[in-house]
Amino acid sequence: MDEALNRKLRILADAAKYDASCASAGAKKRKAGPNGLGSTSGNGICHAYTPDGRCVSLLKILLTNYCLYDCAYCINRRSSNVERARFAVNEVVRLTIEFYKRNYIEGLFLSSGIIRSADYTMEQMILVAKKLRKDEGFAGYIHLKTIPEASPWLIEQAGLWADRLSINLELPTQESLKAYAPEKDSASITRAMGQMGERIAESRAEKSRHARKFAPAGQSTQVIVGADATNDADMLATSARLYDSYALSRVYYSAFSPIPEASSALPAKPPPLQRENRLYQADWLFRYYGFAVDEIASGGEGGMLDLEIDPKLAWALKNRDRFPVDVNMADREALLRVPGLGVRAVDRIIAARRHATLRLDDVARVCAGLKRVRPFIIAADWRPTAETDRADLRQRLAPQPTQLSLF
């Protein structure tokens, strides 16, 4: 790699690190033909993880970090004093192919600052994907960050060449966008999400095997956590609305990272990273465990999630009248609310109890941590006693702080 290209790669890979929405989950398994190159199911400088735990390596870069916008929270904003660079379309194609041939990556995550106009920038990113697919025969994973202000026709074209599309909401309310990113408009963002959601649904309903799929891995978005005053309850309510309205594959939560020469309106310190983690856990609860957002938020105080314990345990401790539940009699919805029992464990319990009455040892075989489960269940040979259901239950079940040592 020549020195000029290496410099661009260093700048534009570093500039892309703030975008968390680069996972490749949901991509259809696909392999190139005899004269093609790449697949979406190989083994793999960004690591993303699929739902089955497989690690996928992606070249994660910006086309350019020049930008017409001046969003206060963005290090690549127009007024930021950072080193700038811009890739040519053919340079991104070359890097992707050369990195793939060396087994460094399995795919490409491409975003960009806004240069000239939203349409021009979108055209350049589409050209990268199109050249990879048509000229290079590349069948690996491609994720394009779409620009909501771009024309609907360009967003349509992007979905025909990429596996996944995403538009970052960035901040959860229109008021926050006006304060920190006045050139952005939440209506244009949700309008583009709606267009993509409709086309993804149409594509999935298409029966013809020869029809080109539109963004087969769906669409995603990212929300910045801790840059504004939005609490966790309102942030989760926004996410739930996005899932319901636009069938998003994922909402990614990214803890605000202070940037050089930042606006005085932004916080001086980042939020606790544990807050980001708790939001992901809460997101999972209302997507897969049947919890409502207000139920999850009630586990903490003032609309914020409890940072010391996970939101499922926090809810259970505040709703002790709902427990214990009998693993041999309770319905699936009740079992899914037991701390320590995941979806797979609950399904295995339901399948096993058709053939035998379950004892505590049987439950232990299907769950990862029996200590968390025991105070909340009844089994054939087990019922919580005053000893196991003491007032200090929270303290005993909360994770212990990690003890750090120089040795």
N, C-alpha and C positions, 0 to 999 in steps of 0.2 A: 504494500500500500504506500503510495507516495505521501510526502509530508503534508501537502495541502489537504488531501482527503482525510488523512489521519487527524488533522486539527479539527476539521468539520465534524468528524465522528465524535471526537472527545467533547466538543461543545454541545452538540445536538443530542447526544445520548444523555449527557448530564442534565440538559434542559428538560428532557422528557421524564425524569425520575419522579416528578411530583404527581404524575397521573397514575392512579392505582387501578384503573378499570381496564387492565390489559389481560385478564385471564382468558383462556381459550375454551372454557367449559362450554359444552354443547355443540362443538364442531362435529359435523358428520365425518365419519372415517372415509378417507378418500386417498387413492394412490394414483400417481401418474402412470400413463401408458409406457410402452417400451421406449419411445423416443422422448418422453417427458422427464420431469424432475420434481422430486419432493412428494411428501405425503402429509396427512394430518395425524398420523398415528405412529410415527417413529419414536425413537428414544432421543432424547436430548440429554441478551446475555442477561435478559430478564427472565426470571423463572415464574411461571404461572402454574396453577394446579387445577386439574379437572376434578369433578366430584368423586371419581373412583381413586383419587390420590396420585394419579400419574403426573409427573413433572414435565412441563413443556417449556422449552427455551425459545424466547422470542427476541428478535432484533427490535428494540424499542427506541425509536428516535423521532425527532421532529424533522419535517422537511425544512423548516427554518424557524429560528427564534426571533426574527424580525416580526413586529406586530403593530397594526394600526390602532389596536385597542389599548386602553390604559387602566386595566382592572387593578385595583389597589393591592389585592392579595397575590398577584402573579409576578414572578421574578422576571418574566419575559415581557412585561408591560412596556408600552411605548416610551415612558419616561425613565425606565430602569437603565442604570449604567452598567450593563453586562456586555461581555464579548459576544459579538453577533456572527452568525454564519448562515449559509444557505446551501443545501444540496441541489444539484441539478437532478432531474428525473432519472437520467441514465445512471447517475452515481448511486442512487438508492437501489436501483435494480441490480447494478453490479455488486454492491455490498451484500445484498440479500442472497444472490446466487453464490457468491464466493464463500460467504459464511456458511451457507447450507452445505456446499460441497465439502467443507472442512468439518462438518458435523458439529458446528458450534450452535446452530439454531434449527428450529423446525418451522418457523414462520416469522411474520413481520407485523409489528404494531406501529402504525404510522399516524402521527398527529402533526399539527403545524400551527404557527402563528398566522395571523391574517395578513397577507401581502397583496397590495393593489386593491383587491376586493374579495368578498367571500366566494363569489363564483370562480374567480381566477384561481384562488387557492384550492378550492374543491376540484377544479379541473386538473390541476397538477397532481394531486393525490390519486385521483382516478386513473390518470395516465400511468402512474407507477404500477398500480394493480393490474391494469390492462396489459401493459408490456410484460409483466411477470407471467400472467396467465397465457397470453397469446404468443408472444415472441419467444419466451423461455420455456413454455410448457410447465410452469411451476404449479404444482397441485398442493403445496403446503398451505398452512393457515395464514390468512390475511385479515387483520382487523384495522379498519379505517375510522378515524375520529372525524365525524361529519360536522359540518358547520351549519347551524340552523338557519342563518340568513341566506344560504345558498339556494338557488332555484330548485323547486321540486323535481325537475327533470334530472338535475345533477345528482340529487340524493337517490333517485331511482337508479341511475347508472352506477353509483357507488355500491348499492346493494347487489347488483348483478355480478360484480367482480370480487367482492369481499365476503368472508365467512361471517363476520360480525361487524355491526356498525354501533357507534356510541356517540351520544351528545352529552356533554357534561352540564348538568344543571348548576353545579358549583355551589350556589347558596340556596337554601330551601324556601326563601320567601322573596316576593317581588320587591318588598321594602329593602331587604338586604342587597339585592342586585342594584337597585337605584343608588344606594349609598356607596357601594364598593365597586360596582361595574356599570356605570350609567349608560354605556354604549350597548349593553346587552338588554334583552327583553325576554321575560319568562314566557310571554305569549308565543313568540316566535320559536322558542325552544320546545314548548309542548306541542305546537302545531307540527313541527318537524317530527317529533316523537310519534304523534298520531299518524302521520303519513307513513312512517316506517312500520308502525305496528299493523296498520291495515294491509300493507304489502306483504309483510311477513306471514300474516294469517292467510292471505290469498294464496301465497306460494305454497304454504304447507297443505292447503286444501287441494292443490292441483294434483290430479291423478297421473298425468302424463310423466313417464320417466325421462322423457327427452326435454322437457321444459327446464330452462335454467332457473335454479332456485335463487330466491332473493334473500340475502343474509341468513343462510340456514342456521347459524348459531345464535340468531336473535339480535337484540339490541340491549345496551346497558347504559348506565350513567354514573356519575360520581358527584358526591356532595362533600363539601369541605366542612369539617367539624371544628368548632371553636374559633372561627374567624369572626363570627357575629354572636349576638346574644340569644340565638335560637336554642331552646332547651331540647332535651332528648325526646320528650313526648311529641313536640311539634315536628321534629325532624323525622321521627318514625311515622307520624301521620302523613307527612308529605310522601315518604317512600311507599306507604300502603296505597295511597292514591295513585301513584305512578304505576305500581304493579297492576292495580285493578283497571286503570284507564288505558294503559298502553302495552300491557303484557310484557313488561321488561323481563329480561333474563336475570339481571342482577342490578342492584344498587350498591355501589361501592362507597364506603365511608373513609375519608382521608383526613387525618388529623392535621390541622393548620400548622404549617411550618414557617416561623418568622423569616423574613427575607431582608436583605440589605436595603438600607435607605427606605424603609417601609413607612407607610402613612401612619400618622399619630393616632388615627382612628382604629387601627388594628391592635390587637393585644400584643404586649411585649414578649409574652411567653407562650409556648404551645400548650394545648390542653393535655391532660394526662393521657398517655397512649392507651391506658386501660379503658378510657371512655370509648375510643374507637372499637376496641375489642367487644365491649358490652353492647354497642350498637349492632355489631354483626350478630351477636348471640340473640339479641332481641328481634332482629330482622328474621332470623331463622324461626323463631317461635311463632310469629304471626303468619309466616309462609307455610310452615309444615306441621305445626303443633296445635293449630286451632285457637291460639290466643288472639284476643282483640288488643289493639294498641293501647287502649286505656287500661286494660288489665295489666299489661307489662309495665307501663309507666307507674302504676300504683305501687309497685315494689320499692320504689325509691321515694325521694322527697322533693317537692317543688318542681316536678316534671323532669327531674334528672334520675338516671338509672343509678343504682347502688354500685359503687366501684369496688367494694370489698367482696361481694359475692355475685354470682351470675344471676340474670333476671328471672330465670325459672325458679331457683331456690328462694330468691327474694319474694316472689309471689307466693310460693308455698308456705313460707314462714308467716306471711301476713294473712293467710287463709287456712289456718290450722283446722278449722271446722270442716274442711273438705277432705281431711285425711284422718286415719289411714284408709287406703282403698284395698280391697281384696283382689289379689292377682288372679284368683280362680273365678271371680264373679264380675268384676268391674268391666265396663265397656271400654273400648279402645280410646275414646276421648278422655276418660278419667285417667287411664294409665299413662297417656302421653303427658300428663301434667305432673307426674311423679318425678322429682329431681333424681337424676342419675339414670333414668330410662330414656333411651333414644328410640327413634322410629323402628329401627331394625329389632331392637330388644323387645319392644312391645309386640311387634308382629310375630316374633318367635314365641313369646309367652302365650299369645292367643292361639297359635298353631299347636303348641305343646299341650295346653290344658284341655284340648279336645280328646286327648288320649290318656291323660293321667292327672291326678290332683297334685298341684305343684307345691313343693316344699321350698324352704329358704335356699337350700343348696342348688335347686333347679334354677331359681332366679339368679343366683351368683354366676351360673354358667353362661348366662346371656347378657349380663351387664358388666361394664368396666369397673365400677366402684360400688360394692355392696354397702359400704359405710354410709354413703349418701342416701341410699334407697331404703334401708331398714326402718328408719323412724316414720316412713310414710306409707308402708304397706302391711298387709296381713297375708300370711301364707298358711298352709296346712299345719305347720309346726311353729308358727311365729306370730306373735302379736306384740306391738310396742308396749313397753312397761313404763312406769314412772321414771325408771333409771335411764331408759333410752330416749324418753321424751322430756328431758329436763329443760328448764328455762334457758340454760346456756347452749341450746341446740345450735344456734347461729354460730357461736364462737367455736364449737367443736367441728362444724362442717365447713367453715370458711377456710380457704387455702392458707397455709402458714407462710409468712414472709420468707423469701429466699435468703439464706444466710450467706453472705459473700465473704470470701477469704482470699488473702494473697497466696495461700498455700493450697 
